[in-house]
């Protein structure tokens, strides 16, 4: 008569090794890259109005997003677009286009919708006149350069308004400016408001 057979440890060892491998694989798996823009970002937003440019008097000053203004880079200032927005700007008079990154707030002169850097103004041929009729369209987003971090619709020091969408705190488009007309924003239309509507 034979005695009881010893229990083999091989199946238990194989199960334990599989569990450890699966645990390490799941925990060491790389995380998906963070979203570089907030949901509802206004890609596709279009605006038409008068643009101006700013240069030597502001060169080297801090912009609304904290970087130094460089008049030789393709940047622009806008009153309400989220900082970090990438916009294609087309001159109505020359038909030339330039792609700029919104990194500042402005313009503060009545009747204007965009302030271009000197480089942006030169690209569309408006430095001689100082102002030009333009159309702009938001085409994307770019984080601040040189590892300064991600910009979002949240409030940033120096930013006059920050909302998760173009709709302000009451769900309406902040306010209408006499100098601009909203053509299209995001996925749905924004009701057009007549001049003088508050």
C-alpha positions as CSV (number, residue, x, y, z in Angstrom):
1,X,0.0,0.0,0.0
2,X,1.2,3.4,-1.0
3,X,1.1,6.4,1.3
4,X,-0.6,9.7,0.4
5,X,1.0,11.5,-2.5
6,X,2.6,14.8,-1.8
7,X,0.7,17.8,-3.1
8,X,2.5,19.5,-5.9
9,X,3.3,23.2,-5.4
10,X,3.7,23.9,-9.1
11,X,0.0,24.9,-9.8
12,X,-0.1,27.2,-6.8
13,X,3.2,28.8,-7.7
14,X,2.0,29.4,-11.3
15,X,-1.2,31.0,-10.1
16,X,0.7,33.3,-7.7
17,X,3.2,34.3,-10.4
18,X,0.3,35.1,-12.7
19,X,-1.5,37.3,-10.1
20,X,1.7,39.2,-9.3
21,X,2.5,39.7,-13.0
22,X,-1.1,41.0,-13.7
23,X,-1.0,43.3,-10.7
24,X,2.4,44.8,-11.8
25,X,1.3,45.1,-15.4
26,X,-1.9,47.0,-14.5
27,X,-0.2,49.3,-11.9
28,X,2.8,50.1,-14.1
29,X,0.8,50.8,-17.2
30,X,1.4,54.4,-18.4
31,X,-1.4,56.8,-17.6
32,X,-3.1,58.5,-20.6
33,X,-1.8,62.0,-21.3
34,X,-3.7,64.8,-19.6
35,X,-6.3,66.7,-21.6
36,X,-4.6,69.9,-22.8
37,X,-7.9,71.9,-23.0
38,X,-11.0,71.8,-21.0
39,X,-14.3,70.2,-22.3
40,X,-16.3,72.6,-24.3
41,X,-13.2,74.5,-25.5
42,X,-14.3,77.1,-28.2
43,X,-12.6,75.5,-31.2
44,X,-14.4,76.8,-34.2
45,X,-15.3,80.1,-32.6
46,X,-15.3,82.9,-35.3
47,X,-15.3,86.6,-34.9
48,X,-15.0,89.6,-37.3
49,X,-14.0,93.1,-36.5
50,X,-11.1,95.6,-36.3
51,X,-7.6,94.5,-35.2
52,X,-4.7,96.7,-34.2
53,X,-1.1,95.8,-33.2
54,X,1.2,96.6,-30.3
55,X,4.9,96.4,-30.2
56,X,7.9,98.4,-28.9
57,X,6.2,100.1,-25.9
58,X,5.1,96.7,-24.5
59,X,8.1,94.5,-25.5
60,X,9.4,92.6,-22.5
61,X,6.4,93.4,-20.2
62,X,4.4,90.5,-18.6
63,X,1.3,89.3,-20.4
64,X,-1.9,88.1,-18.8
65,X,-0.7,84.5,-18.8
66,X,2.6,85.4,-17.1
67,X,5.0,85.1,-20.0
68,X,7.0,88.1,-21.3
69,X,5.6,89.8,-24.4
70,X,7.9,89.4,-27.4
71,X,6.8,91.5,-30.3
72,X,8.7,89.2,-32.7
73,X,6.6,86.1,-31.8
74,X,3.2,85.3,-33.4
75,X,0.9,86.2,-30.4
76,X,-2.2,88.3,-29.8
77,X,-4.4,89.8,-27.1
78,X,-8.2,89.1,-27.0
79,X,-10.7,90.2,-24.4
80,X,-12.5,86.9,-23.8
81,X,-10.9,83.9,-25.5
82,X,-9.2,81.5,-23.1
83,X,-5.5,82.2,-22.9
84,X,-3.6,79.6,-24.9
85,X,-6.2,79.6,-27.8
86,X,-4.7,79.3,-31.2
87,X,-6.4,81.4,-33.8
88,X,-6.1,81.9,-37.6
89,X,-6.4,85.6,-38.4
90,X,-7.2,86.7,-41.9
91,X,-7.0,90.2,-43.1
92,X,-10.1,91.1,-45.0
93,X,-8.3,93.8,-47.1
94,X,-5.2,91.7,-48.1
95,X,-6.5,88.2,-47.8
96,X,-3.3,87.2,-46.0
97,X,-3.5,84.8,-43.0
98,X,-1.4,84.2,-39.9
99,X,-1.8,81.8,-37.0
100,X,-1.3,83.3,-33.5
101,X,-1.5,82.2,-29.9
102,X,-3.7,84.3,-27.5
103,X,-1.5,85.1,-24.5
104,X,-2.7,88.5,-23.3
105,X,-5.9,90.5,-22.7
106,X,-7.0,93.5,-24.8
107,X,-7.4,95.5,-26.9
108,X,-8.6,98.2,-24.7
109,X,-9.3,100.7,-27.4
110,X,-12.9,101.1,-28.3
111,X,-14.0,99.4,-31.6
112,X,-11.3,96.8,-31.7
113,X,-11.5,93.0,-31.2
114,X,-7.8,91.9,-31.4
115,X,-4.3,93.2,-30.7
116,X,-1.7,91.4,-32.8
117,X,2.0,91.4,-32.0
118,X,4.3,93.2,-34.4
119,X,5.2,89.9,-36.1
120,X,1.5,89.0,-36.5
121,X,0.7,92.5,-38.0
122,X,3.6,92.2,-40.4
123,X,2.5,88.8,-41.5
124,X,-0.9,90.1,-42.7
125,X,0.5,93.4,-43.9
126,X,-1.3,95.8,-41.5
127,X,1.7,97.7,-39.8
128,X,1.4,100.6,-42.2
129,X,-2.3,101.3,-41.5
130,X,-2.1,100.4,-37.8
131,X,-5.6,98.7,-38.0
132,X,-7.3,96.4,-40.4
133,X,-10.6,94.5,-40.7
134,X,-10.0,90.9,-39.8
135,X,-11.7,87.5,-39.4
136,X,-10.4,85.2,-36.7
137,X,-11.2,81.5,-36.1
138,X,-10.1,79.5,-33.1
139,X,-8.4,76.3,-34.4
140,X,-6.8,74.8,-31.2
141,X,-5.0,75.2,-28.0
142,X,-1.3,75.3,-27.0
143,X,0.0,75.2,-23.4
144,X,2.2,78.0,-22.3
145,X,5.7,77.7,-23.7
146,X,8.9,76.6,-21.9
147,X,7.1,74.3,-19.4
148,X,5.0,77.0,-17.8
149,X,2.1,74.6,-17.4
150,X,-1.4,74.2,-18.7
151,X,-3.8,77.0,-19.1
152,X,-7.5,76.4,-18.8
153,X,-10.8,78.3,-18.5
154,X,-10.1,78.8,-14.8
155,X,-9.1,82.2,-13.4
156,X,-5.5,83.2,-13.8
157,X,-3.9,86.2,-12.1
158,X,-4.4,89.2,-14.4
159,X,-7.2,87.5,-16.3
160,X,-10.4,89.5,-16.3
161,X,-12.7,86.6,-16.9
162,X,-12.5,82.9,-17.0
163,X,-15.4,80.6,-17.8
164,X,-15.5,77.0,-19.0
165,X,-17.2,78.2,-22.1
166,X,-18.0,81.4,-24.0
167,X,-21.1,81.6,-22.0
168,X,-20.5,83.7,-18.9
169,X,-22.0,83.3,-15.4
170,X,-25.5,83.8,-16.6
171,X,-25.3,81.5,-19.6
172,X,-25.1,84.4,-22.0
173,X,-22.2,85.7,-24.0
174,X,-20.8,88.1,-21.4
175,X,-21.8,91.2,-23.3
176,X,-21.9,92.5,-26.8
177,X,-19.3,94.9,-28.2
178,X,-20.2,97.4,-30.9
179,X,-17.1,96.5,-32.7
180,X,-17.7,92.8,-33.1
181,X,-20.2,90.4,-34.4
182,X,-20.3,86.7,-33.3
183,X,-20.5,84.6,-36.4
184,X,-20.4,81.1,-34.8
185,X,-19.2,79.6,-31.5
186,X,-18.6,76.0,-30.7
187,X,-21.3,73.5,-31.6
188,X,-24.4,75.6,-31.1
189,X,-25.3,79.0,-32.3
190,X,-25.3,82.0,-29.9
191,X,-28.3,84.2,-30.3
192,X,-27.3,87.4,-32.1
193,X,-27.9,90.6,-30.1
194,X,-28.6,93.9,-31.7
195,X,-26.4,96.9,-31.1
196,X,-27.1,98.7,-27.9
197,X,-28.5,95.5,-26.2
198,X,-27.0,95.3,-22.8
